[in-house]
């Protein structure tokens, strides 16, 4: 089976005037147009290609790499709006259509939106949707507290940032727990901090508990050495200053310098911290 919207590793079956025909070993084949044919190849070689429908709605293969695969979320830019909907640049010659029915709000040319890519079963076309909540469910969770997960930052709310977890679930990172700059559409790692009784998920962008001590201490020490062995921060410093300088909370900072102090790597003075032995 040749799957649309994702990568397929296929065998080169034959060379024609329009390109190479690739097969899956099950009797299915697809055209790789001449402009995508590699310089060196032999019949029987395997190629990994992305498969989708071209402008004529024919299945076609390409060695271009799209920004999004089927059943994934990604931030994409609208390059055209017409009577059919919005067309997004996803790195391929044919743009990804988001029909009006799949737009949470009317999309505007030049703007960026987090969308979900899915295969429409009726038309067999790859389609985008900005109504991302339809494709997320917390009814049955595949994660547990403490898991490290992949995140896509979806939207900002009064409480924080809604995030998409492993392309499956919805979670929230609270504003007062964010110590670095994040933007809508960012792809990053996170940790499942808490799963509530109603299956709502609290997410942290940094390791939890004891796991954070070593990375925090290392980051502080790296900054300390980058500044010649002195950092104008200490346990009495303003939390906002610590956040701006190190992208961590004051609580984490204090634990970090405590770790460094116990390891005899720093000296804490009233005007800041000093590296020992530099």
C-alpha positions as CSV (number, residue, x, y, z in Angstrom):
1,X,0.0,0.0,0.0
2,X,1.2,3.5,-0.9
3,X,0.2,5.9,1.9
4,X,-0.6,9.5,1.0
5,X,0.6,12.3,3.2
6,X,3.7,10.5,4.5
7,X,7.0,9.0,3.4
8,X,7.1,5.7,1.6
9,X,10.1,3.5,0.8
10,X,9.4,2.2,-2.7
11,X,11.3,0.2,-5.4
12,X,12.1,1.7,-8.8
13,X,10.1,-0.4,-11.2
14,X,10.7,1.3,-14.6
15,X,12.0,4.4,-16.3
16,X,9.7,6.3,-18.6
17,X,9.7,9.6,-20.6
18,X,7.8,11.3,-17.7
19,X,9.8,9.9,-14.8
20,X,10.3,6.8,-12.7
21,X,7.5,4.5,-11.6
22,X,7.9,3.3,-8.1
23,X,6.2,0.3,-6.5
24,X,5.3,-1.0,-3.1
25,X,5.7,-4.7,-3.9
26,X,1.9,-5.2,-3.7
27,X,1.1,-4.3,-7.2
28,X,0.7,-0.5,-6.5
29,X,2.8,2.0,-8.3
30,X,3.3,5.8,-8.4
31,X,5.1,8.3,-10.6
32,X,8.2,10.2,-9.5
33,X,8.3,13.0,-12.1
34,X,11.5,13.7,-13.9
35,X,12.3,16.8,-12.0
36,X,12.6,14.7,-8.8
37,X,14.5,11.8,-10.3
38,X,18.0,11.4,-8.7
39,X,21.1,11.6,-10.9
40,X,22.2,8.1,-10.1
41,X,19.8,5.2,-9.8
42,X,19.2,1.7,-11.0
43,X,16.0,-0.3,-11.6
44,X,15.4,-2.2,-8.4
45,X,16.8,0.5,-6.1
46,X,14.8,1.7,-3.2
47,X,13.8,5.4,-2.8
48,X,12.1,7.1,0.2
49,X,9.6,9.7,-1.1
50,X,6.6,11.7,0.0
51,X,3.4,10.9,-1.7
52,X,0.4,13.1,-2.3
53,X,-2.0,14.3,-5.0
54,X,-0.8,16.7,-7.7
55,X,-2.7,19.6,-9.3
56,X,-4.5,17.1,-11.5
57,X,-5.5,15.0,-8.4
58,X,-3.2,12.2,-9.4
59,X,-1.1,10.4,-6.9
60,X,2.5,11.5,-7.3
61,X,5.8,11.1,-5.4
62,X,8.4,13.8,-4.6
63,X,11.7,14.1,-2.8
64,X,10.7,17.5,-1.5
65,X,10.2,17.5,2.3
66,X,6.9,18.9,3.5
67,X,6.5,21.0,6.6
68,X,3.7,18.7,7.9
69,X,2.7,15.1,7.5
70,X,-0.7,13.5,7.7
71,X,-2.1,13.3,11.2
72,X,0.3,16.0,12.5
73,X,0.0,19.6,13.6
74,X,2.2,22.4,12.4
75,X,2.4,26.2,12.1
76,X,1.9,27.2,8.4
77,X,1.5,30.4,6.4
78,X,-1.5,31.3,4.3
79,X,-0.3,32.3,0.8
80,X,-3.7,32.6,-1.0
81,X,-7.4,32.8,-0.2
82,X,-10.0,32.2,-2.8
83,X,-13.5,30.9,-3.2
84,X,-12.5,27.4,-2.1
85,X,-10.7,28.4,1.1
86,X,-7.2,29.2,2.3
87,X,-4.1,27.7,0.7
88,X,-1.0,27.2,3.0
89,X,2.6,26.8,2.1
90,X,3.8,23.4,3.3
91,X,6.9,23.1,1.2
92,X,5.4,21.5,-1.8
93,X,4.5,22.8,-5.3
94,X,0.8,22.3,-4.6
95,X,-0.4,24.2,-1.5
96,X,-2.4,22.6,1.3
97,X,-6.1,23.6,1.2
98,X,-7.9,24.6,4.4
99,X,-11.6,24.7,3.3
100,X,-13.8,27.4,4.9
101,X,-15.6,24.7,6.9
102,X,-12.3,23.8,8.5
103,X,-11.4,27.3,9.6
104,X,-11.9,28.3,13.2
105,X,-11.8,31.9,12.2
106,X,-11.6,33.2,8.6
107,X,-8.0,32.9,7.6
108,X,-6.1,35.8,6.1
109,X,-3.4,35.8,3.5
110,X,0.1,36.3,5.0
111,X,-1.0,35.1,8.5
112,X,0.3,32.0,10.2
113,X,-2.0,29.3,11.8
114,X,-1.5,26.0,13.6
115,X,-3.3,23.4,11.5
116,X,-3.9,19.7,11.4
117,X,-3.4,17.7,8.2
118,X,-5.7,14.8,7.5
119,X,-6.8,12.6,4.6
120,X,-10.3,13.3,3.6
121,X,-11.9,9.9,3.1
122,X,-14.5,11.1,0.5
123,X,-12.1,12.9,-1.8
124,X,-8.9,11.1,-0.9
125,X,-7.2,14.5,-0.7
126,X,-4.9,15.8,2.0
127,X,-6.7,18.7,3.7
128,X,-5.8,21.1,6.5
129,X,-7.9,22.1,9.4
130,X,-7.6,25.0,11.9
131,X,-10.3,23.5,14.1
132,X,-7.6,21.5,16.0
133,X,-9.7,20.5,19.0
134,X,-11.6,18.1,16.8
135,X,-8.5,16.0,16.4
136,X,-7.5,15.9,20.0
137,X,-8.9,13.8,22.8
138,X,-8.2,13.4,26.5
139,X,-10.8,10.7,27.0
140,X,-8.2,7.9,26.9
141,X,-4.7,9.1,27.7
142,X,-1.5,7.5,26.4
143,X,0.7,9.5,28.8
144,X,1.3,9.5,32.5
145,X,2.7,12.0,35.0
146,X,6.5,12.4,34.5
147,X,6.5,11.4,30.9
148,X,8.7,13.5,28.5
149,X,6.5,14.4,25.5
150,X,6.6,16.3,22.2
151,X,4.6,19.6,22.2
152,X,3.3,22.0,19.7
153,X,2.3,25.4,21.2
154,X,-1.3,25.9,19.9
155,X,-2.7,29.1,21.4
156,X,-2.4,31.5,24.3
157,X,-5.2,31.8,26.9
158,X,-5.6,33.9,30.1
159,X,-4.1,31.0,32.1
160,X,-1.2,30.1,29.8
161,X,-0.5,28.3,26.6
162,X,-2.5,25.4,25.3
163,X,-0.2,22.7,23.9
164,X,-0.7,19.7,21.7
165,X,0.8,16.6,23.3
166,X,2.3,13.9,21.0
167,X,-0.2,14.9,18.3
168,X,-2.9,13.3,20.4
169,X,-3.9,15.2,23.6
170,X,-4.4,18.8,24.8
171,X,-2.5,20.3,27.7
172,X,-1.8,23.6,29.4
173,X,1.4,25.3,30.4
174,X,0.7,28.0,33.0
175,X,2.0,31.5,32.4
176,X,3.7,31.7,35.8
177,X,5.7,28.5,35.1
178,X,7.2,29.7,31.8
179,X,10.7,30.9,32.1
180,X,11.7,31.2,28.4
181,X,10.2,32.9,25.4
182,X,7.8,30.7,23.5
183,X,5.6,31.4,20.5
184,X,2.5,29.9,18.8
185,X,3.6,27.0,16.6
186,X,6.8,26.2,18.5
187,X,7.8,22.6,18.6
188,X,9.4,21.7,21.9
189,X,9.8,19.0,24.6
190,X,7.8,19.1,27.9
191,X,7.0,16.9,30.9
192,X,3.6,15.8,32.1
193,X,3.3,17.5,35.4
194,X,-0.2,16.6,36.5
195,X,-3.2,14.7,35.2
196,X,-6.3,16.0,36.8
197,X,-9.4,13.8,37.7
198,X,-11.2,15.1,34.5
199,X,-8.1,14.1,32.4
200,X,-7.0,17.7,31.9
201,X,-3.2,17.8,31.7
202,X,-0.8,20.3,33.2
203,X,2.5,20.4,31.4
204,X,5.9,21.8,32.4
205,X,8.5,23.0,29.9
206,X,11.3,22.0,32.3
207,X,12.2,18.8,34.2
208,X,10.4,18.1,37.4
209,X,11.6,17.8,41.0
210,X,15.1,16.5,41.5
211,X,15.7,16.1,37.8
212,X,15.8,19.9,37.4
213,X,18.7,20.4,39.8
214,X,21.5,19.2,37.7
215,X,20.4,20.9,34.5
216,X,19.8,24.2,36.4
217,X,23.1,24.0,38.1
218,X,24.9,23.3,34.8
219,X,23.1,26.2,33.1
220,X,24.0,28.6,36.0
221,X,27.6,27.5,35.9
222,X,27.8,27.8,32.1
223,X,26.6,31.4,32.4
224,X,28.9,32.1,35.2
225,X,31.9,30.9,33.2
226,X,30.8,32.8,30.1
227,X,30.9,36.0,32.2
228,X,34.4,35.5,33.5
229,X,33.5,33.6,36.7
230,X,31.1,36.2,38.0
231,X,27.3,36.5,37.8
232,X,25.5,39.5,39.4
233,X,22.7,37.3,40.8
234,X,22.2,35.7,44.2
235,X,19.5,34.4,46.5
236,X,18.1,37.9,47.2
237,X,17.9,38.9,43.5
238,X,14.6,40.0,41.9
239,X,12.8,36.9,40.4
240,X,12.2,38.8,37.1
241,X,15.9,39.5,36.8
242,X,16.7,35.8,37.3
243,X,14.0,34.9,34.7
244,X,15.4,37.3,32.2
245,X,19.0,36.2,32.6
246,X,18.6,32.5,33.0
247,X,15.0,31.6,31.9
248,X,14.3,29.9,35.2
249,X,12.3,30.6,38.4
250,X,14.0,32.0,41.5
251,X,13.1,28.7,43.3
252,X,15.0,26.7,40.7
253,X,17.9,29.2,40.7
254,X,18.3,28.9,44.5
255,X,18.3,25.1,44.3
256,X,20.8,25.3,41.5
257,X,23.3,27.6,43.3
258,X,22.8,25.4,46.4
259,X,23.9,22.4,44.3
260,X,27.0,24.4,43.0
261,X,27.8,25.6,46.5
262,X,27.7,22.1,48.0
263,X,30.0,21.0,45.2
264,X,32.3,23.8,46.1
265,X,32.2,25.3,42.6
266,X,30.9,28.7,43.6
267,X,31.1,31.3,46.4
268,X,28.0,33.3,47.2
269,X,28.5,37.0,48.1
270,X,26.2,39.9,48.6
271,X,26.9,41.2,45.1
272,X,26.6,37.9,43.2
273,X,28.1,34.5,42.8
274,X,31.8,33.8,42.0
275,X,33.3,30.7,40.5
276,X,35.9,29.1,42.8
277,X,39.3,28.4,41.3
278,X,39.1,30.7,38.3
